[in-house]
Amino acid sequence: MVFAWLLFCMWIVMPSGAILAQAAALAGMVIFVVFSQFLHNETWRTMGLDLRWFVPSLWRIGTFAVPAIGGMWLAGRIAGSIKFSARAYVVVAAFYFFWALAQQYLFQSFLARRLRICGGGRVGVAAVVGVMFAIIHLPAPCLAGASLIFGFVAAFAFYERPNLYAVALAQGALGAAFYGFLPSSLTGIIEGGQGLLRIPFDILQQICRL
């Protein structure tokens, strides 16, 4: 139900640009998720919000993220499509970390946890989360494909050593590399959103000029 509501928010409510409708839709989803976790006696540790598994999780997901970032940088150098300075890349990745933290909280702390509680194994949970993460990033095919891979890797790493900060750091660094290094013909152009979405996109547009 939460995933269906997320699709409704992202594909219907957000593009409308109606700020009150956007705020109400997001608030309703947050209230439902937090209330559900309260009823299930979730803890900071099970939700991945403490620091216990930070280093092991960062090490695991880093073995995927670092080569991927290097590959995107190399592709950008060859194609002449690098859009960011080194300083802008770091700032974009840091800014994106907070947006990634919200995404991973929903997909890992809530959805992946529910799939695990229902008896899902590590690979199965990671596969389902990867598919859901890809669907939410449609209709951009390249972004959806990258989201499928990262969603699987993130859920696989989170399953045994849950830490949202490590996963969000990896997503922030990968997301900045994806948009900053690869050709816009593959990634699409970062455009301003509507309503509440305009705020983060406008900030990103300014960061990209650093």
C-alpha positions in Angstrom: 0.0 0.0 0.0 2.8 2.4 0.9 4.5 1.8 -2.5 1.3 2.4 -4.3 0.8 5.6 -2.4 4.4 6.6 -3.3 3.8 6.0 -7.0 0.6 8.1 -6.7 2.6 10.9 -5.0 5.5 10.9 -7.5 3.5 10.4 -10.7 0.3 12.4 -10.0 0.5 14.7 -7.0 4.1 16.0 -7.4 3.9 16.9 -11.1 0.7 18.9 -10.4 2.7 21.6 -8.7 -0.1 22.1 -6.0 2.0 22.8 -2.9 -0.8 22.0 -0.4 -1.6 18.7 -2.1 2.1 17.8 -2.2 2.6 18.6 1.4 -0.6 16.7 2.4 0.4 13.6 0.4 4.0 13.5 1.8 2.8 14.1 5.4 0.2 11.4 5.1 2.8 8.9 4.0 5.3 9.9 6.7 2.6 9.6 9.4 1.6 6.2 8.2 5.2 4.9 8.0 6.2 6.2 11.4 3.0 5.0 13.1 3.5 1.5 11.5 7.1 1.4 12.8 5.9 2.4 16.3 3.3 -0.4 16.3 6.0 -2.9 15.3 8.3 -1.7 18.1 11.1 -0.8 15.6 14.3 0.5 17.2 16.9 2.9 15.9 19.2 -0.1 15.3 16.7 -2.2 13.3 15.9 0.9 11.2 19.6 1.5 10.5 19.7 4.8 12.3 22.4 4.1 14.8 26.2 3.9 14.0 26.8 0.3 14.9 27.2 -1.0 11.4 28.4 2.2 9.7 32.0 1.1 8.9 31.2 -2.5 7.8 28.3 -1.3 5.7 30.2 1.5 4.1 33.0 -0.9 3.3 30.6 -3.3 1.7 28.7 -0.9 -0.4 31.9 1.1 -1.2 33.3 -2.0 -3.0 30.5 -1.4 -5.5 30.2 2.4 -5.4 33.9 3.4 -5.8 34.5 1.4 -9.0 31.1 2.6 -10.4 32.0 6.2 -9.7 35.5 5.7 -11.3 33.9 4.1 -14.3 31.4 7.0 -14.8 34.3 9.5 -14.4 36.3 7.6 -17.1 33.3 7.5 -19.4 32.8 11.2 -18.9 36.4 12.0 -19.6 36.3 10.0 -22.8 33.0 11.5 -23.9 33.9 15.0 -22.8 30.7 15.2 -20.7 32.0 16.1 -17.2 29.8 18.9 -16.0 31.1 19.5 -12.5 34.2 20.8 -11.0 35.7 18.7 -8.2 34.3 21.1 -5.6 30.8 21.1 -7.2 30.9 17.3 -7.2 31.6 17.1 -3.5 28.9 19.7 -2.7 26.3 18.0 -4.9 27.1 14.6 -3.3 26.7 16.1 0.2 23.5 17.8 -0.7 22.1 14.6 -2.3 23.0 12.6 0.8 20.0 14.1 2.7 17.6 13.3 -0.2 19.1 9.8 -0.4 18.7 9.4 3.3 14.9 10.0 3.0 14.6 7.6 0.1 16.6 4.9 1.8 14.6 5.3 5.0 11.5 4.4 3.1 12.9 1.7 0.9 15.3 0.0 3.5 14.0 0.8 6.9 10.4 0.3 6.0 9.8 -1.6 2.8 12.8 -4.0 3.0 12.1 -4.6 6.7 8.5 -5.5 5.9 9.5 -7.9 3.2 12.0 -9.5 5.6 9.4 -9.8 8.4 7.2 -11.5 5.9 9.9 -14.2 5.5 11.9 -12.8 2.5 15.4 -14.0 2.1 18.3 -11.7 1.5 18.4 -12.1 -2.3 14.7 -12.1 -2.7 14.3 -8.9 -0.6 17.1 -7.2 -2.5 15.6 -8.1 -5.8 12.1 -6.8 -4.9 13.5 -3.6 -3.5 15.7 -3.1 -6.6 12.6 -3.5 -8.9 10.6 -1.0 -6.8 13.4 1.5 -6.7 13.7 1.2 -10.5 10.0 1.7 -11.0 9.9 4.9 -9.0 12.6 6.3 -11.3 10.7 5.7 -14.5 10.2 6.8 -17.3 14.0 7.6 -17.6 15.4 4.2 -18.8 19.0 4.8 -17.9 18.2 6.1 -14.5 15.8 3.3 -13.9 18.4 0.7 -14.9 21.0 2.3 -12.6 18.4 2.5 -9.8 17.6 -1.2 -10.3 21.3 -2.2 -9.7 21.8 0.2 -6.8 18.5 -0.7 -5.2 19.5 -4.4 -5.2 23.0 -3.7 -3.9 21.8 -1.3 -1.2 19.1 -3.7 0.1 21.6 -6.7 0.0 24.1 -4.7 2.1 21.4 -3.4 4.5 19.9 -6.9 5.1 22.5 -8.1 7.6 24.2 -4.8 8.6 21.5 -2.1 8.5 23.0 1.4 8.3 21.2 4.1 6.4 24.0 6.6 6.6 26.4 4.3 4.6 23.8 3.6 2.0 22.8 7.2 1.7 26.5 8.3 1.3 26.9 5.8 -1.5 23.7 7.0 -3.2 24.8 10.6 -2.9 28.2 10.0 -4.4 26.8 7.8 -7.2 24.0 10.2 -8.0 26.3 13.1 -8.2 28.6 11.1 -10.5 25.7 9.9 -12.6 24.5 13.4 -13.4 27.8 15.1 -13.3 29.9 12.7 -15.4 27.7 11.0 -17.9 26.3 12.6 -21.1 22.9 14.3 -20.7 21.6 12.3 -23.6 21.8 9.3 -21.2 20.9 10.8 -17.9 18.5 13.6 -18.9 18.8 17.2 -18.0 18.3 18.3 -14.4 15.2 20.5 -14.6 13.3 22.4 -12.0 10.3 20.6 -10.6 6.9 22.0 -9.7 5.8 23.3 -6.2 7.9 21.7 -3.5 10.1 19.9 -6.0 11.3 23.3 -7.4 13.3 24.0 -4.2 15.9 21.1 -4.3 16.2 21.3 -8.1 16.8 25.1 -8.0 19.5 24.5 -5.3 21.1 21.8 -7.5 21.1 24.2 -10.4 23.1 26.7 -8.4 25.5 24.1 -7.0 26.3 22.9 -10.6 27.6 26.4 -11.4 30.3 26.2 -8.7 
